[in-house]
Amino acid sequence: MSDEMECMCLECGISSHFPAVDLSFDTFPGFAGKRTVTNLFCPQCGGVLFVVGLVGEEPCYRTG
Ligand SMILES: [Zn+2]
């Protein structure tokens, strides 16, 4: 069973889903208490991604 994690781009703000096993991210929170992904980048603009959380969990950011 593979969990997917939702990641959001710091540059353009889009969110993408990646298998959790494919992600490497900082071991301590950085920007706004989020962990930044260190091995993958935004598919749209190449910007830095941060981890929002597991897909399907209650999002911890505001969508409005
Ligand atoms: Zn982007």
N, CA, C, O and the ligand as a Tripos MOL2 file, in Angstrom:
@<TRIPOS>MOLECULE
protein
  257   255    65     0     0
PROTEIN
NO_CHARGES

@<TRIPOS>ATOM
      1 N           0.8360   -1.1860    0.0000 N.3       1 MET1
      2 CA          0.0000    0.0000    0.0000 C.3       1 MET1
      3 C           0.8730    1.2400    0.0000 C.2       1 MET1
      4 O           1.7170    1.4270    0.8770 O.2       1 MET1
      5 N           0.6570    2.0800   -0.9970 N.am      2 SER2
      6 CA          1.5140    3.2540   -1.0990 C.3       2 SER2
      7 C           0.7280    4.5170   -0.8140 C.2       2 SER2
      8 O          -0.2750    4.8150   -1.4630 O.2       2 SER2
      9 N           1.1980    5.2280    0.1480 N.am      3 ASP3
     10 CA          0.5680    6.5020    0.4690 C.3       3 ASP3
     11 C           1.0240    7.5610   -0.5100 C.2       3 ASP3
     12 O           2.1730    7.5670   -0.9520 O.2       3 ASP3
     13 N           0.1250    8.4440   -0.8380 N.am      4 GLU4
     14 CA          0.5020    9.5920   -1.6360 C.3       4 GLU4
     15 C           0.5040   10.8220   -0.7540 C.2       4 GLU4
     16 O          -0.3070   10.9620    0.1620 O.2       4 GLU4
     17 N           1.4280   11.7020   -1.0510 N.am      5 MET5
     18 CA          1.5020   12.9330   -0.2860 C.3       5 MET5
     19 C           1.2170   14.1130   -1.1980 C.2       5 MET5
     20 O           1.6060   14.1310   -2.3660 O.2       5 MET5
     21 N           0.5380   15.0850   -0.6440 N.am      6 GLU6
     22 CA          0.2500   16.2870   -1.3990 C.3       6 GLU6
     23 C           1.3380   17.3130   -1.1340 C.2       6 GLU6
     24 O           1.6910   17.5920    0.0120 O.2       6 GLU6
     25 N           1.8580   17.8650   -2.2170 N.am      7 CYS7
     26 CA          2.8960   18.8750   -2.1100 C.3       7 CYS7
     27 C           2.4450   20.1240   -2.8550 C.2       7 CYS7
     28 O           1.7860   20.0360   -3.8910 O.2       7 CYS7
     29 N           2.7990   21.2650   -2.3310 N.am      8 MET8
     30 CA          2.4060   22.5160   -2.9600 C.3       8 MET8
     31 C           3.6390   23.3250   -3.3220 C.2       8 MET8
     32 O           4.6230   23.3750   -2.5840 O.2       8 MET8
     33 N           3.5510   23.9550   -4.4870 N.am      9 CYS9
     34 CA          4.6670   24.7530   -4.9730 C.3       9 CYS9
     35 C           4.7140   26.1040   -4.2670 C.2       9 CYS9
     36 O           3.6950   26.7750   -4.1100 O.2       9 CYS9
     37 N           5.8950   26.4820   -3.8540 N.am     10 LEU10
     38 CA          6.0580   27.7890   -3.2140 C.3      10 LEU10
     39 C           6.0020   28.9170   -4.2280 C.2      10 LEU10
     40 O           5.7490   30.0670   -3.8690 O.2      10 LEU10
     41 N           6.2340   28.5950   -5.4860 N.am     11 GLU11
     42 CA          6.3120   29.6300   -6.5150 C.3      11 GLU11
     43 C           4.9470   29.9260   -7.1180 C.2      11 GLU11
     44 O           4.5010   31.0740   -7.1150 O.2      11 GLU11
     45 N           4.2780   28.8920   -7.6390 N.am     12 CYS12
     46 CA          3.0230   29.1120   -8.3550 C.3      12 CYS12
     47 C           1.8120   28.6160   -7.5870 C.2      12 CYS12
     48 O           0.6800   28.9130   -7.9670 O.2      12 CYS12
     49 N           2.0230   27.8740   -6.5280 N.am     13 GLY13
     50 CA          0.9160   27.5190   -5.6480 C.3      13 GLY13
     51 C           0.1100   26.3080   -6.0550 C.2      13 GLY13
     52 O          -0.8680   25.9700   -5.3870 O.2      13 GLY13
     53 N           0.4930   25.6370   -7.1410 N.am     14 ILE14
     54 CA         -0.2500   24.4400   -7.4980 C.3      14 ILE14
     55 C           0.1230   23.3060   -6.5550 C.2      14 ILE14
     56 O           1.2210   23.2810   -5.9980 O.2      14 ILE14
     57 N          -0.8010   22.3710   -6.3840 N.am     15 SER15
     58 CA         -0.4910   21.2100   -5.5650 C.3      15 SER15
     59 C          -0.4120   19.9790   -6.4540 C.2      15 SER15
     60 O          -1.1660   19.8350   -7.4160 O.2      15 SER15
     61 N           0.5080   19.1040   -6.1150 N.am     16 SER16
     62 CA          0.7020   17.8680   -6.8580 C.3      16 SER16
     63 C           0.7640   16.7170   -5.8720 C.2      16 SER16
     64 O           1.1130   16.8930   -4.7040 O.2      16 SER16
     65 N           0.4200   15.5390   -6.3630 N.am     17 HIS17
     66 CA          0.4730   14.3490   -5.5250 C.3      17 HIS17
     67 C           1.6410   13.4690   -5.9580 C.2      17 HIS17
     68 O           1.8350   13.2060   -7.1440 O.2      17 HIS17
     69 N           2.4060   13.0250   -4.9790 N.am     18 PHE18
     70 CA          3.5180   12.1290   -5.2540 C.3      18 PHE18
     71 C           3.4740   10.9620   -4.2830 C.2      18 PHE18
     72 O           3.0460   11.1190   -3.1390 O.2      18 PHE18
     73 N           3.9170    9.7810   -4.7340 N.am     19 PRO19
     74 CA          4.0380    8.6710   -3.7880 C.3      19 PRO19
     75 C           5.0070    9.0400   -2.6730 C.2      19 PRO19
     76 O           6.0900    9.5660   -2.9290 O.2      19 PRO19
     77 N           4.6130    8.7630   -1.4470 N.am     20 ALA20
     78 CA          5.4270    9.1660   -0.2990 C.3      20 ALA20
     79 C           6.8350    8.5750   -0.3770 C.2      20 ALA20
     80 O           7.8010    9.1950    0.0680 O.2      20 ALA20
     81 N           6.9440    7.3720   -0.9470 N.am     21 VAL21
     82 CA          8.2450    6.7170   -1.0050 C.3      21 VAL21
     83 C           9.2070    7.4230   -1.9590 C.2      21 VAL21
     84 O          10.4220    7.2430   -1.8670 O.2      21 VAL21
     85 N           8.6590    8.2280   -2.8770 N.am     22 ASP22
     86 CA          9.5030    8.9430   -3.8350 C.3      22 ASP22
     87 C          10.0220   10.2650   -3.2990 C.2      22 ASP22
     88 O          10.8780   10.9040   -3.9100 O.2      22 ASP22
     89 N           9.5070   10.6580   -2.1790 N.am     23 LEU23
     90 CA          9.8270   11.9950   -1.6690 C.3      23 LEU23
     91 C          10.9380   11.9610   -0.6400 C.2      23 LEU23
     92 O          10.9900   11.0940    0.2330 O.2      23 LEU23
     93 N          11.8300   12.9430   -0.7730 N.am     24 SER24
     94 CA         12.7600   13.2340    0.3050 C.3      24 SER24
     95 C          12.4890   14.6540    0.7290 C.2      24 SER24
     96 O          12.3410   15.5450   -0.1090 O.2      24 SER24
     97 N          12.4220   14.8670    2.0160 N.am     25 PHE25
     98 CA         12.1820   16.2340    2.4650 C.3      25 PHE25
     99 C          12.9680   16.5170    3.7300 C.2      25 PHE25
    100 O          13.4280   15.6110    4.4240 O.2      25 PHE25
    101 N          13.1050   17.7970    4.0050 N.am     26 ASP26
    102 CA         13.8590   18.2230    5.1690 C.3      26 ASP26
    103 C          13.3000   17.5800    6.4330 C.2      26 ASP26
    104 O          12.0940   17.3670    6.5610 O.2      26 ASP26
    105 N          14.1760   17.2840    7.3370 N.am     27 THR27
    106 CA         13.7550   16.5960    8.5520 C.3      27 THR27
    107 C          13.1960   17.5410    9.5970 C.2      27 THR27
    108 O          12.6470   17.1070   10.6100 O.2      27 THR27
    109 N          13.3360   18.8190    9.3510 N.am     28 PHE28
    110 CA         12.7280   19.7730   10.2840 C.3      28 PHE28
    111 C          11.9780   20.8270    9.4890 C.2      28 PHE28
    112 O          12.3570   21.1500    8.3640 O.2      28 PHE28
    113 N          10.9200   21.3580   10.0720 N.am     29 PRO29
    114 CA         10.0890   22.3340    9.3570 C.3      29 PRO29
    115 C          10.8570   23.5980    9.0190 C.2      29 PRO29
    116 O          11.6740   24.0800    9.8040 O.2      29 PRO29
    117 N          10.5760   24.1300    7.8240 N.am     30 GLY30
    118 CA         11.2080   25.3660    7.3880 C.3      30 GLY30
    119 C          10.1570   26.4270    7.1720 C.2      30 GLY30
    120 O           9.5330   26.8950    8.1240 O.2      30 GLY30
    121 N           9.9570   26.8080    5.9320 N.am     31 PHE31
    122 CA          9.0120   27.8560    5.5730 C.3      31 PHE31
    123 C           7.6270   27.5990    6.1670 C.2      31 PHE31
    124 O           7.0180   26.5620    5.9010 O.2      31 PHE31
    125 N           7.1420   28.5200    6.9530 N.am     32 ALA32
    126 CA          5.7880   28.4600    7.5160 C.3      32 ALA32
    127 C           5.5240   27.1320    8.2270 C.2      32 ALA32
    128 O           4.3890   26.6580    8.2640 O.2      32 ALA32
    129 N           6.5680   26.5390    8.7870 N.am     33 GLY33
    130 CA          6.3910   25.2920    9.5080 C.3      33 GLY33
    131 C           6.2290   24.0850    8.6220 C.2      33 GLY33
    132 O           5.8880   23.0010    9.0940 O.2      33 GLY33
    133 N           6.4770   24.2690    7.3060 N.am     34 LYS34
    134 CA          6.3450   23.1640    6.3710 C.3      34 LYS34
    135 C           7.7000   22.5640    6.0610 C.2      34 LYS34
    136 O           8.7370   23.2140    6.1910 O.2      34 LYS34
    137 N           7.6680   21.3150    5.6510 N.am     35 ARG35
    138 CA          8.8890   20.6520    5.2060 C.3      35 ARG35
    139 C           9.0090   20.8230    3.7060 C.2      35 ARG35
    140 O           8.0570   20.5790    2.9650 O.2      35 ARG35
    141 N          10.1740   21.2390    3.2650 N.am     36 THR36
    142 CA         10.3800   21.3980    1.8300 C.3      36 THR36
    143 C          10.9350   20.1110    1.2360 C.2      36 THR36
    144 O          11.7540   19.4190    1.8420 O.2      36 THR36
    145 N          10.4630   19.8140    0.0330 N.am     37 VAL37
    146 CA         10.9070   18.6130   -0.6820 C.3      37 VAL37
    147 C          12.2700   18.8870   -1.2970 C.2      37 VAL37
    148 O          12.4800   19.9310   -1.9140 O.2      37 VAL37
    149 N          13.1840   17.9600   -1.1290 N.am     38 THR38
    150 CA         14.5560   18.1980   -1.5680 C.3      38 THR38
    151 C          14.9200   17.4820   -2.8610 C.2      38 THR38
    152 O          15.9530   17.7850   -3.4570 O.2      38 THR38
    153 N          14.0960   16.5410   -3.3080 N.am     39 ASN39
    154 CA         14.4880   15.7650   -4.4920 C.3      39 ASN39
    155 C          13.5260   15.9110   -5.6710 C.2      39 ASN39
    156 O          13.7900   15.3770   -6.7490 O.2      39 ASN39
    157 N          12.4310   16.6160   -5.4840 N.am     40 LEU40
    158 CA         11.4850   16.8310   -6.5670 C.3      40 LEU40
    159 C          11.1040   18.3000   -6.5910 C.2      40 LEU40
    160 O          11.1450   18.9960   -5.5770 O.2      40 LEU40
    161 N          10.7280   18.7540   -7.7960 N.am     41 PHE41
    162 CA         10.3670   20.1550   -7.9450 C.3      41 PHE41
    163 C           9.0560   20.2750   -8.6920 C.2      41 PHE41
    164 O           8.5640   19.3070   -9.2710 O.2      41 PHE41
    165 N           8.5040   21.4560   -8.6740 N.am     42 CYS42
    166 CA          7.2120   21.7030   -9.2890 C.3      42 CYS42
    167 C           7.2140   21.3040  -10.7620 C.2      42 CYS42
    168 O           8.0840   21.7320  -11.5200 O.2      42 CYS42
    169 N           6.2290   20.4730  -11.1760 N.am     43 PRO43
    170 CA          6.1560   20.0670  -12.5830 C.3      43 PRO43
    171 C           5.7830   21.2190  -13.5080 C.2      43 PRO43
    172 O           5.9880   21.1250  -14.7190 O.2      43 PRO43
    173 N           5.2550   22.2710  -12.9770 N.am     44 GLN44
    174 CA          4.8280   23.4020  -13.7940 C.3      44 GLN44
    175 C           5.9320   24.4390  -13.9760 C.2      44 GLN44
    176 O           6.2060   24.8840  -15.0910 O.2      44 GLN44
    177 N           6.5570   24.8150  -12.8700 N.am     45 CYS45
    178 CA          7.4930   25.9270  -12.9520 C.3      45 CYS45
    179 C           8.8770   25.5850  -12.4190 C.2      45 CYS45
    180 O           9.7920   26.4030  -12.5180 O.2      45 CYS45
    181 N           9.0450   24.4060  -11.8630 N.am     46 GLY46
    182 CA         10.3460   24.0150  -11.3460 C.3      46 GLY46
    183 C          10.6600   24.5910   -9.9790 C.2      46 GLY46
    184 O          11.7950   24.5180   -9.5060 O.2      46 GLY46
    185 N           9.6390   25.1660   -9.3460 N.am     47 GLY47
    186 CA          9.8280   25.7740   -8.0340 C.3      47 GLY47
    187 C           9.9320   24.7530   -6.9200 C.2      47 GLY47
    188 O           9.7170   23.5580   -7.1180 O.2      47 GLY47
    189 N          10.2680   25.2540   -5.7470 N.am     48 VAL48
    190 CA         10.3910   24.3980   -4.5640 C.3      48 VAL48
    191 C           9.0050   23.9820   -4.0810 C.2      48 VAL48
    192 O           8.0740   24.7860   -4.0360 O.2      48 VAL48
    193 N           8.8960   22.7170   -3.7260 N.am     49 LEU49
    194 CA          7.6480   22.1860   -3.1890 C.3      49 LEU49
    195 C           7.7520   22.0480   -1.6780 C.2      49 LEU49
    196 O           8.8310   21.7920   -1.1420 O.2      49 LEU49
    197 N           6.6400   22.2160   -1.0030 N.am     50 PHE50
    198 CA          6.6090   21.8240    0.4020 C.3      50 PHE50
    199 C           5.4940   20.8200    0.6310 C.2      50 PHE50
    200 O           4.5210   20.7490   -0.1190 O.2      50 PHE50
    201 N           5.6680   20.0480    1.6900 N.am     51 VAL51
    202 CA          4.7410   18.9560    1.9800 C.3      51 VAL51
    203 C           3.5180   19.5030    2.6940 C.2      51 VAL51
    204 O           3.6240   20.1320    3.7460 O.2      51 VAL51
    205 N           2.3440   19.2500    2.0990 N.am     52 VAL52
    206 CA          1.0910   19.6500    2.7340 C.3      52 VAL52
    207 C           0.6280   18.5680    3.6920 C.2      52 VAL52
    208 O           0.2380   18.8510    4.8250 O.2      52 VAL52
    209 N           0.6760   17.3280    3.2300 N.am     53 GLY53
    210 CA          0.2530   16.2150    4.0770 C.3      53 GLY53
    211 C          -0.1210   15.0310    3.2190 C.2      53 GLY53
    212 O           0.0000   15.0660    1.9940 O.2      53 GLY53
    213 N          -0.5740   13.9860    3.8730 N.am     54 LEU54
    214 CA         -1.0080   12.8170    3.1440 C.3      54 LEU54
    215 C          -2.2900   13.1260    2.3860 C.2      54 LEU54
    216 O          -3.1740   13.8130    2.8990 O.2      54 LEU54
    217 N          -2.3860   12.6130    1.1590 N.am     55 VAL55
    218 CA         -3.5950   12.7850    0.3680 C.3      55 VAL55
    219 C          -4.7550   12.0960    1.0780 C.2      55 VAL55
    220 O          -4.6370   10.9550    1.5270 O.2      55 VAL55
    221 N          -5.8660   12.7990    1.1710 N.am     56 GLY56
    222 CA         -7.0400   12.2320    1.8190 C.3      56 GLY56
    223 C          -7.1930   12.6520    3.2580 C.2      56 GLY56
    224 O          -8.2660   12.5140    3.8460 O.2      56 GLY56
    225 N          -6.1170   13.1680    3.8300 N.am     57 GLU57
    226 CA         -6.2350   13.6910    5.1820 C.3      57 GLU57
    227 C          -6.7930   15.1020    5.1420 C.2      57 GLU57
    228 O          -6.7730   15.7770    4.1130 O.2      57 GLU57
    229 N          -7.2770   15.5110    6.2610 N.am     58 GLU58
    230 CA         -7.7720   16.8730    6.3750 C.3      58 GLU58
    231 C          -6.6290   17.8360    6.0670 C.2      58 GLU58
    232 O          -5.5880   17.7830    6.7220 O.2      58 GLU58
    233 N          -6.8060   18.7100    5.0850 N.am     59 PRO59
    234 CA         -5.7260   19.6350    4.7480 C.3      59 PRO59
    235 C          -5.4670   20.6060    5.8860 C.2      59 PRO59
    236 O          -6.3790   21.0240    6.5990 O.2      59 PRO59
    237 N          -4.2060   20.9480    6.0310 N.am     60 CYS60
    238 CA         -3.8370   21.8110    7.1500 C.3      60 CYS60
    239 C          -3.5780   23.2270    6.6670 C.2      60 CYS60
    240 O          -2.9980   24.0380    7.3890 O.2      60 CYS60
    241 N          -4.0000   23.5200    5.4630 N.am     61 TYR61
    242 CA         -3.8860   24.8770    4.9590 C.3      61 TYR61
    243 C          -5.2740   25.3640    4.5670 C.2      61 TYR61
    244 O          -6.1980   24.5660    4.4090 O.2      61 TYR61
    245 N          -5.4100   26.6180    4.4190 N.am     62 ARG62
    246 CA         -6.7040   27.1730    4.0610 C.3      62 ARG62
    247 C          -6.8330   27.2420    2.5460 C.2      62 ARG62
    248 O          -5.9250   27.7060    1.8570 O.2      62 ARG62
    249 N          -7.9620   26.7780    2.0380 N.am     63 THR63
    250 CA         -8.1460   26.7490    0.5940 C.3      63 THR63
    251 C          -8.8150   28.0090    0.0860 C.2      63 THR63
    252 O          -8.8040   28.2800   -1.1140 O.2      63 THR63
    253 N          -9.3940   28.7770    0.9860 N.am     64 GLY64
    254 CA        -10.0820   29.9930    0.5560 C.3      64 GLY64
    255 C          -9.0540   31.0070    0.2420 C.2      64 GLY64
    256 O          -9.3890   32.1270   -0.1450 O.2      64 GLY64
    257 ZN          5.2710   25.8760   -9.4480 Zn       65 ZN65
@<TRIPOS>BOND
     1     1     2 1
     2     2     3 1
     3     3     4 2
     4     3     5 am
     5     5     6 1
     6     6     7 1
     7     7     8 2
     8     7     9 am
     9     9    10 1
    10    10    11 1
    11    11    12 2
    12    11    13 am
    13    13    14 1
    14    14    15 1
    15    15    16 2
    16    15    17 am
    17    17    18 1
    18    18    19 1
    19    19    20 2
    20    19    21 am
    21    21    22 1
    22    22    23 1
    23    23    24 2
    24    23    25 am
    25    25    26 1
    26    26    27 1
    27    27    28 2
    28    27    29 am
    29    29    30 1
    30    30    31 1
    31    31    32 2
    32    31    33 am
    33    33    34 1
    34    34    35 1
    35    35    36 2
    36    35    37 am
    37    37    38 1
    38    38    39 1
    39    39    40 2
    40    39    41 am
    41    41    42 1
    42    42    43 1
    43    43    44 2
    44    43    45 am
    45    45    46 1
    46    46    47 1
    47    47    48 2
    48    47    49 am
    49    49    50 1
    50    50    51 1
    51    51    52 2
    52    51    53 am
    53    53    54 1
    54    54    55 1
    55    55    56 2
    56    55    57 am
    57    57    58 1
    58    58    59 1
    59    59    60 2
    60    59    61 am
    61    61    62 1
    62    62    63 1
    63    63    64 2
    64    63    65 am
    65    65    66 1
    66    66    67 1
    67    67    68 2
    68    67    69 am
    69    69    70 1
    70    70    71 1
    71    71    72 2
    72    71    73 am
    73    73    74 1
    74    74    75 1
    75    75    76 2
    76    75    77 am
    77    77    78 1
    78    78    79 1
    79    79    80 2
    80    79    81 am
    81    81    82 1
    82    82    83 1
    83    83    84 2
    84    83    85 am
    85    85    86 1
    86    86    87 1
    87    87    88 2
    88    87    89 am
    89    89    90 1
    90    90    91 1
    91    91    92 2
    92    91    93 am
    93    93    94 1
    94    94    95 1
    95    95    96 2
    96    95    97 am
    97    97    98 1
    98    98    99 1
    99    99   100 2
   100    99   101 am
   101   101   102 1
   102   102   103 1
   103   103   104 2
   104   103   105 am
   105   105   106 1
   106   106   107 1
   107   107   108 2
   108   107   109 am
   109   109   110 1
   110   110   111 1
   111   111   112 2
   112   111   113 am
   113   113   114 1
   114   114   115 1
   115   115   116 2
   116   115   117 am
   117   117   118 1
   118   118   119 1
   119   119   120 2
   120   119   121 am
   121   121   122 1
   122   122   123 1
   123   123   124 2
   124   123   125 am
   125   125   126 1
   126   126   127 1
   127   127   128 2
   128   127   129 am
   129   129   130 1
   130   130   131 1
   131   131   132 2
   132   131   133 am
   133   133   134 1
   134   134   135 1
   135   135   136 2
   136   135   137 am
   137   137   138 1
   138   138   139 1
   139   139   140 2
   140   139   141 am
   141   141   142 1
   142   142   143 1
   143   143   144 2
   144   143   145 am
   145   145   146 1
   146   146   147 1
   147   147   148 2
   148   147   149 am
   149   149   150 1
   150   150   151 1
   151   151   152 2
   152   151   153 am
   153   153   154 1
   154   154   155 1
   155   155   156 2
   156   155   157 am
   157   157   158 1
   158   158   159 1
   159   159   160 2
   160   159   161 am
   161   161   162 1
   162   162   163 1
   163   163   164 2
   164   163   165 am
   165   165   166 1
   166   166   167 1
   167   167   168 2
   168   167   169 am
   169   169   170 1
   170   170   171 1
   171   171   172 2
   172   171   173 am
   173   173   174 1
   174   174   175 1
   175   175   176 2
   176   175   177 am
   177   177   178 1
   178   178   179 1
   179   179   180 2
   180   179   181 am
   181   181   182 1
   182   182   183 1
   183   183   184 2
   184   183   185 am
   185   185   186 1
   186   186   187 1
   187   187   188 2
   188   187   189 am
   189   189   190 1
   190   190   191 1
   191   191   192 2
   192   191   193 am
   193   193   194 1
   194   194   195 1
   195   195   196 2
   196   195   197 am
   197   197   198 1
   198   198   199 1
   199   199   200 2
   200   199   201 am
   201   201   202 1
   202   202   203 1
   203   203   204 2
   204   203   205 am
   205   205   206 1
   206   206   207 1
   207   207   208 2
   208   207   209 am
   209   209   210 1
   210   210   211 1
   211   211   212 2
   212   211   213 am
   213   213   214 1
   214   214   215 1
   215   215   216 2
   216   215   217 am
   217   217   218 1
   218   218   219 1
   219   219   220 2
   220   219   221 am
   221   221   222 1
   222   222   223 1
   223   223   224 2
   224   223   225 am
   225   225   226 1
   226   226   227 1
   227   227   228 2
   228   227   229 am
   229   229   230 1
   230   230   231 1
   231   231   232 2
   232   231   233 am
   233   233   234 1
   234   234   235 1
   235   235   236 2
   236   235   237 am
   237   237   238 1
   238   238   239 1
   239   239   240 2
   240   239   241 am
   241   241   242 1
   242   242   243 1
   243   243   244 2
   244   243   245 am
   245   245   246 1
   246   246   247 1
   247   247   248 2
   248   247   249 am
   249   249   250 1
   250   250   251 1
   251   251   252 2
   252   251   253 am
   253   253   254 1
   254   254   255 1
   255   255   256 2
@<TRIPOS>SUBSTRUCTURE
     1 MET1         2 RESIDUE 1 A MET
     2 SER2         6 RESIDUE 1 A SER
     3 ASP3        10 RESIDUE 1 A ASP
     4 GLU4        14 RESIDUE 1 A GLU
     5 MET5        18 RESIDUE 1 A MET
     6 GLU6        22 RESIDUE 1 A GLU
     7 CYS7        26 RESIDUE 1 A CYS
     8 MET8        30 RESIDUE 1 A MET
     9 CYS9        34 RESIDUE 1 A CYS
    10 LEU10       38 RESIDUE 1 A LEU
    11 GLU11       42 RESIDUE 1 A GLU
    12 CYS12       46 RESIDUE 1 A CYS
    13 GLY13       50 RESIDUE 1 A GLY
    14 ILE14       54 RESIDUE 1 A ILE
    15 SER15       58 RESIDUE 1 A SER
    16 SER16       62 RESIDUE 1 A SER
    17 HIS17       66 RESIDUE 1 A HIS
    18 PHE18       70 RESIDUE 1 A PHE
    19 PRO19       74 RESIDUE 1 A PRO
    20 ALA20       78 RESIDUE 1 A ALA
    21 VAL21       82 RESIDUE 1 A VAL
    22 ASP22       86 RESIDUE 1 A ASP
    23 LEU23       90 RESIDUE 1 A LEU
    24 SER24       94 RESIDUE 1 A SER
    25 PHE25       98 RESIDUE 1 A PHE
    26 ASP26      102 RESIDUE 1 A ASP
    27 THR27      106 RESIDUE 1 A THR
    28 PHE28      110 RESIDUE 1 A PHE
    29 PRO29      114 RESIDUE 1 A PRO
    30 GLY30      118 RESIDUE 1 A GLY
    31 PHE31      122 RESIDUE 1 A PHE
    32 ALA32      126 RESIDUE 1 A ALA
    33 GLY33      130 RESIDUE 1 A GLY
    34 LYS34      134 RESIDUE 1 A LYS
    35 ARG35      138 RESIDUE 1 A ARG
    36 THR36      142 RESIDUE 1 A THR
    37 VAL37      146 RESIDUE 1 A VAL
    38 THR38      150 RESIDUE 1 A THR
    39 ASN39      154 RESIDUE 1 A ASN
    40 LEU40      158 RESIDUE 1 A LEU
    41 PHE41      162 RESIDUE 1 A PHE
    42 CYS42      166 RESIDUE 1 A CYS
    43 PRO43      170 RESIDUE 1 A PRO
    44 GLN44      174 RESIDUE 1 A GLN
    45 CYS45      178 RESIDUE 1 A CYS
    46 GLY46      182 RESIDUE 1 A GLY
    47 GLY47      186 RESIDUE 1 A GLY
    48 VAL48      190 RESIDUE 1 A VAL
    49 LEU49      194 RESIDUE 1 A LEU
    50 PHE50      198 RESIDUE 1 A PHE
    51 VAL51      202 RESIDUE 1 A VAL
    52 VAL52      206 RESIDUE 1 A VAL
    53 GLY53      210 RESIDUE 1 A GLY
    54 LEU54      214 RESIDUE 1 A LEU
    55 VAL55      218 RESIDUE 1 A VAL
    56 GLY56      222 RESIDUE 1 A GLY
    57 GLU57      226 RESIDUE 1 A GLU
    58 GLU58      230 RESIDUE 1 A GLU
    59 PRO59      234 RESIDUE 1 A PRO
    60 CYS60      238 RESIDUE 1 A CYS
    61 TYR61      242 RESIDUE 1 A TYR
    62 ARG62      246 RESIDUE 1 A ARG
    63 THR63      250 RESIDUE 1 A THR
    64 GLY64      254 RESIDUE 1 A GLY
    65 ZN65       257 GROUP 0 **** ****
